[in-house]
């Protein structure tokens, strides 16, 4: 491939061919992509990225006939996304997940899926399933890194489904990517309060969430780290943007705490690790703590909450409350 440190003319031509094959993949021209990579395979089978391009183009070339039989809209979009899920598993198995060929065809699949989902929504193919259509469309935009369209789609969906944690978390990630950190952090905090286990961590990768998942994984490697993200969001002062809650909501949180306390006190340490009771109990206490700290200041209740949290986990809250007095 190389003659000392010099790139040969032959290598230069191969690079051009590989890039041309990748362009074909990105445009969904799988026949020409296959021809390009097949040709390189016959001459330089070990050239970087060639095997991945060959496998990718052949994989999707075999699925084009199935797509051609489907109607535009939800049917075609669901087919593409279903095939994509299988392709992800295949690419991991063959060790080219996330490579150049993978990313090239990903752009094509997600772009076309988004177009079909837009068609489905515009035609009201399944009015009862509008939420799923909008979410799928938003996921396509998010994957394509088209954050303004992600925000536009999810803000519209949010007007009807404002308490869905997956929706809020993706919207939060999109806002963070567009530089609106305060709005993003507020939405993240709300999403992880509603239901952490409904959130797709892989889809919302951005600096604050990466930092919190890393801290959660290090401290709780055998547990669902999503459940611990809001706890460390409080402790690390990453979820510092806090919205107001009503007195009624505070009362509901108090009732939830009482229920969770019963479960917590009746479970063994091993059972607690396999459940979400402990992190959710802590998170409820933290929300109540914020309520009585920032909205309805009550030193007595704050002291009770801080003391209870220290009793639950001294390693987490002992030093925190010694530095941050109620």
N, C-alpha and C positions, 0 to 999 in steps of 0.2 A: 504493500500500500504506500509506504513512504520510502524514499531513497535518502537515508540519513535524516536530515531535518527538512528535506525539500519535498513539497507536494508534487507528485507527478501529474502529467497531462491526463493520464488515464483516470487518476483519482478525481481530478477536477471534473471530468465528464460524468463520473459516477455520482458525485455530489449533485450535479445538475439533474441527473436522472431521478435520484431519490427525491429531491425537492419537487420535481414535476409530478412524481407519483403521489406525494403528500398533497399537492394542489388538487389533483384529481379526487383524492379521498375527501378533501374538504368541500368539494363541489358535488359530491355524490356520484361521480363518474367512475363507478367501481370496475367496469369493464376495462377502461384504459388504465386505471390504477393497477389492476391485476396484470395487464400486459407489461407495464413498466417494471413492476417488481419481479415478475416471472423472468423477464429478460436478464435482470441483474442477478437473480438467484442462480441462473445457469452459468454465469461467469464469475461472480464474486459472492457466493452464498454466505460468507462470514462478514461481509461488509456491515458496519453498524446500522441498525434500523431496518435492514432489508428483509429479514425474516418476519419482523413485526408487520411491515408494510404488506408483505405477501399474504400472511395469515389474515390480516385485517381486511384486505380487499377481497380475498376469496370468501371470507365469512359473510360479508355484506352482499357480495355478488350473488350468493346462493339464496339470499332473502328478498331480493328485489322482486322476483315473480309473485311472491306472496303479497307484497305491498300493492302491486299493480291491480290486484283483484278487489281491493277495498275502496270504500267511498271516502271522499275527502271529509275531514272533520274528526270527531272523537274516535271513530273506528280506526282510522289510520294512525292517529296520534297514540292511541293505546297500544296498537301493534308495535309501533316503533319503540316506545318506552319499554314494552315487555321484552322485545328483542335486545334492547340496550342492556337491560338488567342481566340477561344471559351472557351478553358479550363481555360485560364487566367481569363476570366469573371466569369466562374463558380466557380473558387477557391476564387475569391473575394467575391462572393455572399455567399459562405459557410464558409468564414472566415479562410481559410488556405493558402492563397496566401503567397508565400515566405517561407513556412515551410519546414520541412525535406522531406516530401513526394513530395512536389512541386519541390524542387531542385533536388531530385533524378530522377524524370521522365523528368525534363527539360534537364538533361545531355543526356539522351537517345534520346529524340526527336531532340535536336539540333545536336547531333553527327550524327544521321542517316540522317537528312536533309542535313547536310554538305556533306555527302558521295553521296547523290543523286544529289546535285547541282554540285559536282565535276564531276560526271558521265555525267550530262547534258552538262556541258561546254566542257568536253573532246570530246563528241560525236557531238558537234556543233548542238544540237537539234534545237536551235532557234538563228541563227547567228545575226539576227536583235535585239535580246533581250539579247545580251551578257552582257551588262551593268547591267541589273537586276539580271542576274544569278550571276555575280561576287559580286554585292552588297549583295545579299541574302546569299551567301557563307561567305562573310566577317562578316555579322551580326551573323551568326552561330558561327564562330570562336571567335568573340568578346564575345558573350554570354557564350561560354565555357571557356573564359579567356585564349585562345590560342593566345596571342598577336603577336608572331612572324609570325604565319600563317595569321593573320589579316593583318599585314603589308605587307607581301609578296603578298597577293591577291589584296590589294588596291593600292599598288605601281604599279602593273601590270595594273590595271584598270585606274589608274591616267595617264598612258602614252597615253591613248586614250580620257579620260574624265577628264581633269585636273582642270576644273572649277566647279565641282559639289560640293556644300557646304556640303551635307550629307556625301559624300565620304571623303572630307577633314577633317570633324569633327571627324569621326570615326577613320581615320588614325591618327589624332592628339592625340586622346585618347589612342590609342594603343602605340604610341611612348612614351607618358607620362608614361604609365604603365611599359614600358621597360627601363625607366630611361633617355630618351632622351628629357629632358624638353625644351631646346631651339627650337629644331625642332618642337616639339609639339605646343608650344605657337605661333610660326610663322604660322603654319597651322590653328590653332584655329582662329587667328586674320583674316586670309584670308577668312575662311569659313563664319564667322559672318559678314564680309563685303559684301560678294556676296549675301547671302540671309538667314538671321537668321531664318525665318519662315520655311525653308526647313530642319532644323536641328532637330534631335531627341534627346532632352535633356536627356531623361531617359537612352539612350544607351551610352552616353558619360560621364557618371558620373566619375569624378576624381577631385582631390583636387582643382585645379584652377577654374574649371567650377562650382563645388559645391559652392565655395566662391562667385563667381560672380552671380550665380542664386539666392543665398540667399540675397545678397545686392539688386539685382534688384527686387526681390519679396517684400522685406521690403519697398522699396521706391515707387514701382508701382504695388501694389497688384491686381489691376483690369485690368492690361494690359498684353500683351504677353511679358513675361520676357525675352524671347530669343532676342527680339529687343533691349533690354537695356543692355544685356551682354557686347557687344563691347564698349559701353559708359563707363560702370564701369570698364571694362578691361583697359581702358585708364586712368581713374581717380585714380584707385587703383594701377596702374603701374604693373598689372599682365600680360597684353599683351605688355611687354616691348621689345620683339624681333620683329624687324620690317624689312621687306624686301624692296628692292629698287623698285620704280615704275618709269615708263617712263614719259617723258614730255607729251606724247599723253594721257596717262592714267590720269595724273593730269588735263589735259584740259577737259577730259570727266567727271571727278569728278566735276569740276567747272560748267559744263553745268547741271549736275544732281542737284547740289545745287541750281542753278537758278530756275529750275523746281520745286523742293521741296519747295523753299521759296514762290513761288506763291501759292502753295497748303496750306502751313502753314499759310500764312497771310490771306487766304480767309476762313479758318475754325474756328469754335467756339471751345472753350476749351473742350466741351463735345465731339464734333466730333473728335478732335485730340486724345482724350483718346481711342477712338474706332478704330483709324487708326494706321499705323506704320510711319506716316509722320514725327513726331517730333524726335523719336530716330534715324531714318535714316538720317534726315537732320543733326542732331548733329554728327553722326558718319562720314558722308561725310566731314563735316568741320574738324573733328579731323584727318582724313587721309590727308587732304590738309595741315593742320597745321604741321603734321609730315614731309610732303614733303618739305615745306619751312623752316623747322627747321633743318632737318638732311641732305637733299640732295641739296637743292637750296636755301640757306639761304637768307631770305628777311625780315628784321625787320618790314618794313611797312605793308606787307601783314599779317605777324604774329600778329601784333597789331590789324589789322582790324578783323581778325578771332577771336581773344580772346575777343575783345570788343563785337562782334556780339553774341558770345556764352554766355557772361555775360548777354546781353540783353534778350536772349532767356530763360535762366534759371540762375538767379543770385545765387540761393541757391546752385546750383551744381558747378558753375564756378567762382563765385566771390572770394571765399577763395582760390580756386585752382590757379588762375592766379595771385593772390596777393603773393602767395608763389613761384610760378613758372613763373617768368617773361619771356616773349618771348626773 
